Structure formats: structure tokens, C-alpha cells
Amino acid sequence: MPSIDVSAPVSLKRRAIWAGAWNVLSLVLSQVLRLGGNLIIARLLVPEMFGVMVIATTVSVLLHLLSDVGLRQNIIQSRRGDDPLFLNTAWTVQIIRGFVLFSLTLLLAIASWLAQLANLWPAGSTYAAPELPLVLAITGISAIIFGFQSTKIDVAVRTFQQKRVVLIDLTSQVVGLVVMLLIGYFTRSIWSLVIASVLASLASTVLGHVALQGPRNRLQWDRSALTELVNFGRWILVSSVVGVLAMYGDRIWFGASMTAAQLGVYSIAVLILGSIQTGLMKLFGAVALPAFSEAAREGDSERLKALYMRFKLLVDLVSLFACGVLLTASPMLIGWMYDERYADAGTILAILSLSFLVLRYTLAHQVWLAMGLTKYQAIDNIIRLVSLWGLLPLLLAIGGVNYAIWGVALHTFPTLVLIVYVNRKLGIFDLKRELAVLPIVAVGALCGALATSFFNWL
């Protein structure tokens, strides 16, 4: 009887577990640094400064994602992901993209300044804040810095060597945090946020080159590598273009509908929710995509399905429990963490937590990427875009910002139609399992209510 080689699955499992452990550590420490720094800086700065920074950050992320061709995902997924020529071609493309993004940011900064001179923005809106044009220009420098980021980071993620990647990420956050608090303490100005962001990106890029093993990047151009990057990235680009407008459409609309102070309060709720959601997606994505990709490269559909189901159960339990807790405990959480200027963020956070009900399905996107089915992720983002940009102006016209926040929380629900359709085709959708985990929301809500009652009793 022939022997059965189980070494590959066991090795994959072991590497995934260690990668997951390092990402858990990164997630916990990263969010402690991020939220801890925000708690301190929120007492040093006024809400208006956070509102202006929200717009600058949104512009930066918009431009980055509008030009995202999936270089990192391609390196992780591709059979050539450890080929120096392929990596150097990707690095060259990345550098060119960084300079283009910086140029576009400068143009937007100039356009913002001219619009203010012409009084095109509603008086008192965040877009009319006099600091905004210069903040935009300085923030754009990060695009050039990130353009030089080493592909060693992507190779390390691909091969589950998470330890140094995590340490680089945490170190750069510490650099940004220290700079932010020092400048914030002495100046009480928005430049503490701006300069900290630029220096954190610089620290991350430098450490990526010097702290990771592997061949150094250099400028190279290979036509076959470029062809693969383009073929893989075209749907990623479409997905990113529509995805970023869907993801940040709320801030685009609210920039003209909220004062800088109101947008600053809204940003606190988004920060806390985003810290949790981004942390979860980063944790599971950093482990899931390499694991799914390895199974897909080997053509083992059964192992891919089994991996997805294991990951999915854990994602569901964590996401649904978090949804329930935030539904009932958000006002208490905000009241405990911030002063009365940010009290309205509690109600906003409770409403936005409903997005967890759909967020848990983003794990399916990792399977789609691993199998090269990037067009489905693009379609998913198109649905989000149409839903958000249809709901927000309608709800703003009917009931103002308070109604529009509900649109932000619920606009992703129509994507469930696509997710169910694609996952059924791939054989990774089980209705009984989907329904069986839903009571976890109630468990989380009960825990949140009990925590609130205990806090009020104290």
C-alpha cells in the first residue's frame, strides 16, 4: 500500500499557526498603541483638527487605492513570488506609482486652496478649513516614501515569516506615536498628526530594507513580469477604484455636510470601529491568503475548502460577538475613553457596528484572490459603491447626517447576494452554518449590556 505524504498540510498548518500567533500579537499591541495614542492626543487637540486630518487621510488613501494594481497580493499569490526579477519589476512599478500619487496630491492641494479663495465650499464645512491645502501637500510625501518600500515584506508574508514584519510594523507605529505626542504636547497643533504620519511611513520603509533578509531591491524591468502584474492587477485596479469610493464615500460626503468638529467626532467612532475591523481583517488576511494561495497552487480544492471553513468559523464568532457588544456598550465605551466633547461618537459607533454582519464575509475575498477570481471582488466593490452613493445623498436630503449614518452602516448588505452566489459555485457556502452562528450577536449584546450596567453601577 503506498504511503501518504502528509508533510505539506502539516507544515502549512504549523506555519499558519505561528504566523497567526505573531499577527495576534501585532493586532493587540498595534491597537493598544493606536487607541492609547488617540486617547492622549484627543485631550491635547480640538475635534476640528481631527476633522481636517480625516479629509487629508481620506485623500491619501483614495489616491493609493485608486491606483492599486495588487502588487502585494500578486507577490503572495504568484508562482514567481520569489523570483528577484519579478520582485524588482514590481518594486520599479511601485516607485513610479509613488511619484505619480505625490504629484496628484499636490494638484489636489492647489485645487483645494483655489476653491477656498473662490468660496466654493459651504461656510463652516471641513473643506473650507484654511489648514487643509497645506496639510494635504505635506501628507502626500508619504506616497513617495511608501513607493520605495521593500518587497522583502511581501515575501516574508508569503512564506509565513511574520515575526520581523510584525516588529517592523510595531516599531514604525512607536516612532509615529512618540513624534505625535511630543509635537502635540508642545504645539497643540494639527502638525503633530501630519508629521507623525510621514515619519512613521519613513521608519517602516527603512526598516523593511535593513531588517529583513533577502536580495536587495534594484530598478529592473522585465516584460513577462510586467505582463503578469498587469493581467493579475487589472481586476484589482477596478476593484480598488470602486472599492475606495465605497469605503471612503461617507467622509467625502460628510466633508461638505459636517463641520470640522462634527467630522472629528465622527472620526473617533470610525477610528475605534476601524481599529477592530482592520485588525481582524489584517490578522485573518495575513494568515488566510498565503494558506489559501498555497492550497490553490497545489490544486487541492478539498484542502482549500477545509481551510476556509475553519477560518470562517473563527471569523464569524469574533465578528458577531464584537457586533453585539458594540451595539449595547458603545456609549459607555466612548464615555469611558473620551471627554464630553466626543459623547456623540457613542451613538454613531453603535449604529456603525452593524457593518460587522457583512464584514465577516470578506474572508471569501481571500479565497477569490487565491484562485485568481479577482473580478468577483471588483463586482463586490461596485455593488458597495452604487449602494453607498445612492443611499447617502438620499438620506442626507431626507433626514440629514443622522439618517445618513444608518446608510453607512447598512450599505454593504446588498453584496450578500453576490457572496452567496459565488461561494455556492465554489462549494464553500453552507446555509445551516451561516444561521447557526447568528445567536452570537445576542450573546455579545448581553455581555455589552451587562458591562454597561456594571460600569454605571460603579
C-alpha positions as CSV (number, residue, x, y, z in Angstrom):
1,M,0.0,0.0,0.0
2,P,1.5,3.4,-1.0
3,S,2.4,5.8,1.8
4,I,0.6,9.0,2.1
5,D,2.7,12.2,2.3
6,V,1.0,14.5,4.8
7,S,4.1,16.7,5.4
8,A,2.8,19.6,3.3
9,P,-0.5,20.1,5.0
10,V,1.1,19.6,8.5
11,S,3.9,22.1,7.5
12,L,1.3,24.6,6.2
13,K,-0.8,24.2,9.4
14,R,2.3,24.7,11.6
15,R,3.4,27.8,9.7
16,A,-0.1,29.3,9.6
17,I,-0.4,28.8,13.4
18,W,2.9,30.6,14.1
19,A,2.0,33.4,11.6
20,G,-1.3,33.7,13.3
21,A,0.3,34.0,16.7
22,W,2.5,36.8,15.6
23,N,-0.4,38.6,13.9
24,V,-2.4,38.3,17.1
25,L,0.5,39.9,19.0
26,S,0.7,42.6,16.3
27,L,-3.0,43.2,16.4
28,V,-3.2,43.6,20.2
29,L,-0.1,45.8,20.5
30,S,-0.9,47.8,17.4
31,Q,-4.4,48.7,18.6
32,V,-3.1,49.5,22.1
33,L,-0.6,51.9,20.6
34,R,-3.2,53.4,18.2
35,L,-6.0,53.8,20.6
36,G,-3.8,54.8,23.5
37,G,-2.2,57.5,21.4
38,N,-5.5,58.7,20.2
39,L,-6.9,58.9,23.8
40,I,-3.9,61.1,24.8
41,I,-3.8,63.3,21.7
42,A,-7.6,63.8,21.8
43,R,-7.1,65.7,25.1
44,L,-4.3,67.8,23.6
45,L,-6.1,68.8,20.3
46,V,-9.6,70.1,19.5
47,P,-12.0,67.9,17.4
48,E,-11.7,70.3,14.4
49,M,-8.1,69.1,13.9
50,F,-9.2,65.5,13.7
51,G,-11.9,66.5,11.1
52,V,-9.3,68.2,8.9
53,M,-6.9,65.2,9.2
54,V,-9.8,62.9,8.3
55,I,-10.0,64.6,4.9
56,A,-6.3,64.6,4.3
57,T,-6.0,60.9,5.2
58,T,-9.0,60.1,3.0
59,V,-7.4,61.8,0.0
60,S,-4.2,59.9,0.6
61,V,-5.9,56.6,0.9
62,L,-8.2,57.4,-2.1
63,L,-5.2,58.0,-4.3
64,H,-3.4,54.9,-3.1
65,L,-6.3,52.6,-3.7
66,L,-7.4,54.3,-6.9
67,S,-4.0,53.2,-8.3
68,D,-3.8,49.8,-6.6
69,V,-2.9,47.0,-9.0
70,G,-2.5,44.4,-6.3
71,L,1.3,44.3,-6.3
72,R,1.4,42.8,-2.8
73,Q,-1.3,40.3,-3.4
74,N,0.4,39.3,-6.7
75,I,3.7,38.6,-5.0
76,I,2.0,36.4,-2.4
77,Q,-0.1,34.6,-4.9
78,S,2.2,34.2,-7.9
79,R,4.5,31.2,-8.7
80,R,7.2,33.8,-9.4
81,G,6.8,35.4,-6.0
82,D,10.3,34.6,-5.0
83,D,11.9,35.5,-8.4
84,P,14.2,38.5,-7.9
85,L,13.5,39.8,-11.5
86,F,9.7,39.6,-10.8
87,L,10.2,41.3,-7.4
88,N,12.3,44.1,-8.8
89,T,9.9,44.8,-11.6
90,A,7.1,45.1,-9.1
91,W,9.3,47.4,-7.0
92,T,10.0,49.6,-10.0
93,V,6.3,49.9,-10.8
94,Q,5.7,50.7,-7.1
95,I,8.2,53.6,-7.1
96,I,6.8,55.2,-10.3
97,R,3.3,54.9,-8.7
98,G,4.6,56.7,-5.6
99,F,5.8,59.8,-7.5
100,V,2.6,59.9,-9.6
101,L,0.5,59.8,-6.4
102,F,2.6,62.6,-4.8
103,S,2.1,64.8,-7.9
104,L,-1.7,64.2,-7.8
105,T,-1.8,65.1,-4.1
106,L,-0.1,68.4,-4.8
107,L,-2.6,69.2,-7.6
108,L,-5.5,68.4,-5.2
109,A,-3.9,70.7,-2.5
110,I,-3.6,73.5,-5.0
111,A,-7.2,72.9,-6.2
112,S,-8.4,73.0,-2.6
113,W,-6.6,76.3,-2.0
114,L,-8.1,77.9,-5.1
115,A,-11.6,76.6,-4.2
116,Q,-11.3,78.2,-0.8
117,L,-10.2,81.5,-2.4
118,A,-13.2,81.4,-4.6
119,N,-15.5,80.5,-1.7
120,L,-16.8,77.3,-3.4
121,W,-17.2,75.3,-0.2
122,P,-20.1,75.7,2.3
123,A,-19.1,78.1,5.0
124,G,-18.0,76.2,8.2
125,S,-17.6,72.9,6.4
126,T,-14.5,70.8,6.8
127,Y,-13.4,71.5,3.1
128,A,-13.3,75.2,4.0
129,A,-10.8,74.8,6.8
130,P,-7.8,77.0,6.0
131,E,-5.2,74.4,7.1
132,L,-6.5,71.8,4.7
133,P,-4.4,72.6,1.5
134,L,-1.0,72.6,3.2
135,V,-1.9,69.5,5.3
136,L,-2.8,67.7,2.0
137,A,0.5,68.7,0.4
138,I,2.7,67.5,3.3
139,T,0.7,64.3,3.8
140,G,1.4,63.4,0.1
141,I,5.1,62.9,0.8
142,S,4.2,59.5,2.3
143,A,3.3,58.3,-1.2
144,I,6.9,58.7,-2.3
145,I,8.2,57.1,0.8
146,F,5.9,54.0,0.5
147,G,6.9,53.7,-3.1
148,F,10.3,52.7,-2.0
149,Q,9.1,50.1,0.5
150,S,10.9,46.8,0.1
151,T,9.3,43.7,-1.5
152,K,11.1,41.7,1.3
153,I,8.0,42.4,3.4
154,D,5.7,40.8,0.8
155,V,8.0,37.8,0.5
156,A,8.1,37.4,4.3
157,V,4.3,37.4,4.4
158,R,4.1,34.9,1.5
159,T,6.4,32.5,3.4
160,F,4.7,33.0,6.8
161,Q,7.8,34.7,8.3
162,Q,5.7,37.1,10.2
163,K,8.0,37.9,13.2
164,R,10.1,40.6,11.7
165,V,7.2,42.0,9.7
166,V,5.3,42.5,12.9
167,L,8.3,44.0,14.7
168,I,8.8,46.5,11.8
169,D,5.2,47.5,11.9
170,L,5.2,48.0,15.7
171,T,8.4,49.9,15.6
172,S,7.2,52.3,13.0
173,Q,4.0,52.9,15.0
174,V,6.0,53.6,18.1
175,V,8.1,56.2,16.1
176,G,4.9,57.9,14.9
177,L,3.3,57.8,18.3
178,V,6.3,59.4,20.1
179,V,6.6,62.1,17.5
180,M,2.8,62.8,17.6
181,L,2.7,63.1,21.4
182,L,5.9,65.2,21.6
183,I,4.8,67.7,18.9
184,G,1.2,67.7,20.1
185,Y,2.3,68.4,23.7
186,F,4.5,71.4,22.8
187,T,2.5,72.9,19.9
188,R,-1.2,71.7,20.4
189,S,-1.4,71.8,16.6
190,I,-2.6,69.6,13.7
191,W,1.1,69.2,12.6
192,S,1.6,66.7,15.3
193,L,-0.7,64.4,13.3
194,V,0.8,65.2,9.9
195,I,4.5,64.9,10.8
196,A,4.0,61.7,12.8
197,S,2.2,60.1,9.8
198,V,5.1,60.9,7.5
199,L,7.9,59.8,9.9
200,A,6.1,56.6,10.7
201,S,5.9,55.7,7.0
202,L,9.6,56.6,6.7
203,A,10.5,54.3,9.6
204,S,8.5,51.4,8.1
205,T,10.2,51.8,4.7
206,V,13.7,52.0,6.0
207,L,13.3,49.0,8.3
208,G,11.8,46.9,5.5
209,H,15.1,47.2,3.7
210,V,17.5,46.8,6.6
211,A,15.8,44.4,9.0
212,L,14.7,41.6,6.6
213,Q,16.8,39.0,4.9
214,G,16.8,38.6,1.1
215,P,18.2,40.2,-2.0
216,R,18.2,44.0,-2.2
217,N,15.7,45.6,-4.5
218,R,17.0,47.4,-7.5
219,L,15.4,49.0,-10.5
220,Q,14.7,46.4,-13.2
221,W,12.1,46.0,-15.9
222,D,11.0,42.6,-17.2
223,R,8.3,42.4,-19.9
224,S,6.9,39.0,-18.8
225,A,6.8,40.0,-15.2
226,L,5.0,43.2,-16.1
227,T,2.5,41.3,-18.2
228,E,1.7,39.0,-15.2
229,L,1.4,42.1,-12.9
230,V,-1.0,43.7,-15.4
231,N,-3.1,40.6,-16.0
232,F,-3.5,39.9,-12.3
233,G,-3.9,43.6,-11.3
234,R,-6.4,44.8,-13.8
235,W,-9.4,43.5,-11.8
236,I,-7.7,44.5,-8.6
237,L,-7.4,48.0,-10.0
238,V,-11.1,48.1,-11.0
239,S,-11.9,46.7,-7.5
240,S,-9.8,49.3,-5.8
241,V,-11.2,52.2,-7.8
242,V,-14.8,51.4,-6.9
243,G,-13.9,50.0,-3.5
244,V,-12.2,53.1,-2.3
245,L,-15.1,55.3,-3.3
246,A,-17.4,52.9,-1.5
247,M,-15.1,52.6,1.6
248,Y,-14.5,56.4,2.0
249,G,-17.6,57.8,0.4
250,D,-19.0,58.7,3.8
251,R,-16.1,61.0,4.5
252,I,-16.3,62.6,1.0
253,W,-20.0,63.4,1.5
254,F,-19.7,64.4,5.2
255,G,-16.8,66.7,4.5
256,A,-19.3,69.1,2.9
257,S,-22.2,68.2,5.3
258,M,-20.4,68.3,8.7
259,T,-18.4,71.0,10.4
260,A,-14.8,70.0,11.1
261,A,-15.8,69.4,14.8
262,Q,-18.6,67.1,13.8
263,L,-16.4,65.2,11.4
264,G,-13.8,64.9,14.1
265,V,-16.3,63.3,16.5
266,Y,-17.5,61.0,13.6
267,S,-13.8,60.1,13.0
268,I,-13.5,58.9,16.6
269,A,-16.3,56.4,16.1
270,V,-14.8,55.3,12.8
271,L,-11.3,55.0,14.4
272,I,-12.5,52.6,17.0
273,L,-14.6,50.6,14.6
274,G,-11.8,50.6,12.0
275,S,-9.2,49.6,14.6
276,I,-11.2,46.5,15.4
277,Q,-12.3,45.7,11.8
278,T,-8.9,46.4,10.2
279,G,-7.2,44.5,12.9
280,L,-9.4,41.4,12.3
281,M,-9.0,41.7,8.5
282,K,-5.2,42.1,8.8
283,L,-4.9,39.2,11.2
284,F,-7.0,36.7,9.2
285,G,-5.9,38.1,5.8
286,A,-2.2,37.8,6.6
287,V,-2.6,34.1,7.5
288,A,-5.6,33.2,5.3
289,L,-4.3,34.5,1.9
290,P,-0.9,32.7,2.0
291,A,-2.6,29.5,3.2
292,F,-5.4,29.6,0.6
293,S,-2.9,30.5,-2.1
294,E,-0.6,27.6,-1.3
295,A,-3.6,25.2,-1.4
296,A,-4.8,26.7,-4.7
297,R,-1.3,26.5,-6.3
298,E,-1.2,22.8,-5.4
299,G,-4.7,22.3,-6.9
300,D,-6.0,20.9,-3.7
301,S,-9.6,22.1,-3.7
302,E,-10.7,20.0,-0.8
303,R,-7.9,21.3,1.5
304,L,-8.8,24.9,0.3
305,K,-12.4,24.3,1.3
306,A,-11.5,22.8,4.7
307,L,-9.1,25.7,5.4
308,Y,-11.8,28.2,4.5
309,M,-14.4,26.6,6.8
310,R,-12.0,26.6,9.7
311,F,-11.1,30.2,9.3
312,K,-14.7,31.2,8.6
313,L,-16.0,29.8,11.9
314,L,-13.4,31.7,13.9
315,V,-14.1,34.9,11.9
316,D,-17.8,34.6,12.4
317,L,-17.6,34.1,16.2
318,V,-15.3,37.0,16.7
319,S,-17.1,39.4,14.3
320,L,-20.6,38.6,15.5
321,F,-19.7,38.8,19.2
322,A,-18.0,42.2,18.6
323,C,-21.1,43.4,16.8
324,G,-23.3,42.6,19.7
325,V,-21.0,44.1,22.3
326,L,-20.7,47.4,20.4
327,L,-24.5,47.6,19.8
328,T,-25.1,47.9,23.5
329,A,-21.8,49.1,25.0
330,S,-20.6,51.8,22.6
331,P,-21.9,54.9,24.6
332,M,-20.3,53.5,27.7
333,L,-17.1,52.8,25.9
334,I,-16.8,56.3,24.4
335,G,-17.8,57.9,27.8
336,W,-15.0,56.0,29.5
337,M,-12.4,56.7,26.9
338,Y,-13.1,60.3,25.9
339,D,-14.4,63.6,27.4
340,E,-17.8,65.0,26.8
341,R,-16.8,66.7,23.5
342,Y,-16.9,63.3,21.9
343,A,-20.0,61.9,23.5
344,D,-22.0,61.7,20.3
345,A,-19.4,59.2,18.9
346,G,-21.0,56.5,21.2
347,T,-24.3,56.5,19.3
348,I,-22.5,56.6,16.0
349,L,-20.3,53.7,16.9
350,A,-23.3,51.6,18.0
351,I,-25.0,52.2,14.6
352,L,-21.9,51.5,12.5
353,S,-21.2,48.2,14.4
354,L,-24.0,46.7,12.3
355,S,-21.4,46.5,9.5
356,F,-19.9,43.5,11.2
357,L,-22.7,41.4,10.0
358,V,-21.3,41.6,6.5
359,L,-17.7,42.2,7.2
360,R,-17.2,38.6,8.2
361,Y,-17.8,37.6,4.6
362,T,-14.7,39.4,3.4
363,L,-12.8,36.2,4.2
364,A,-14.3,34.9,1.0
365,H,-12.4,37.6,-0.9
366,Q,-9.2,35.9,0.2
367,V,-10.3,32.6,-1.4
368,W,-11.3,34.5,-4.6
369,L,-7.8,36.1,-4.7
370,A,-6.1,32.8,-4.1
371,M,-8.0,31.3,-7.0
372,G,-7.3,34.3,-9.3
373,L,-11.0,35.2,-9.3
374,T,-10.3,38.9,-8.8
375,K,-13.3,40.0,-11.0
376,Y,-15.7,39.0,-8.2
377,Q,-14.0,41.3,-5.7
378,A,-14.4,44.1,-8.3
379,I,-18.1,43.3,-8.7
380,D,-18.5,43.2,-4.9
381,N,-17.0,46.7,-4.6
382,I,-19.1,48.0,-7.5
383,I,-22.2,46.9,-5.5
384,R,-20.9,48.7,-2.4
385,L,-20.2,51.9,-4.4
386,V,-23.7,52.0,-6.0
387,S,-25.3,51.3,-2.7
388,L,-23.4,53.9,-0.7
389,W,-23.5,56.7,-3.3
390,G,-27.2,56.1,-3.8
391,L,-28.1,56.0,-0.2
392,L,-26.1,58.9,1.2
393,P,-27.4,61.8,-0.9
394,L,-30.9,60.4,-0.5
395,L,-30.7,60.1,3.3
396,L,-28.9,63.4,3.7
397,A,-31.8,65.1,1.8
398,I,-34.4,63.3,3.8
399,G,-33.1,63.4,7.4
400,G,-29.6,64.9,7.3
401,V,-26.4,63.4,8.8
402,N,-28.2,61.3,11.4
403,Y,-30.1,59.4,8.7
404,A,-27.0,59.1,6.5
405,I,-25.0,57.3,9.2
406,W,-27.5,54.5,9.0
407,G,-26.8,54.3,5.3
408,V,-23.1,54.0,6.0
409,A,-23.8,51.1,8.4
410,L,-26.1,49.1,6.1
411,H,-24.9,49.8,2.6
412,T,-22.8,46.6,2.3
413,F,-25.8,44.3,2.8
414,P,-26.7,44.0,-1.0
415,T,-23.3,42.4,-1.5
416,L,-24.6,39.3,0.2
417,V,-26.4,38.3,-3.0
418,L,-23.1,38.1,-4.8
419,I,-21.2,36.4,-2.0
420,V,-23.8,33.7,-1.7
421,Y,-23.9,33.2,-5.5
422,V,-20.1,32.9,-5.8
423,N,-19.5,30.8,-2.7
424,R,-22.2,28.3,-3.8
425,K,-20.4,27.9,-7.1
426,L,-17.1,27.3,-5.3
427,G,-18.8,24.9,-2.8
428,I,-17.9,26.9,0.3
429,F,-21.4,28.1,1.3
430,D,-23.4,26.2,4.0
431,L,-26.6,27.9,5.0
432,K,-27.0,25.9,8.2
433,R,-23.6,27.0,9.4
434,E,-24.4,30.6,8.5
435,L,-27.6,30.6,10.5
436,A,-26.1,28.6,13.4
437,V,-23.6,31.4,14.4
438,L,-26.1,34.3,14.4
439,P,-27.1,33.9,18.0
440,I,-23.6,35.0,18.9
441,V,-24.8,38.6,18.3
442,A,-27.3,38.3,21.1
443,V,-24.6,36.9,23.4
444,G,-22.4,39.8,22.6
445,A,-25.2,42.3,23.1
446,L,-26.0,40.8,26.5
447,C,-22.3,41.0,27.6
448,G,-22.2,44.6,26.4
449,A,-25.4,45.4,28.4
450,L,-24.0,43.8,31.5
451,A,-20.7,45.6,31.1
452,T,-22.6,48.9,30.8
453,S,-24.8,48.2,33.8
454,F,-21.7,47.3,35.9
455,F,-19.9,50.5,34.7
456,N,-22.9,52.7,35.6
457,W,-23.2,51.0,39.0
458,L,-19.6,51.8,39.8
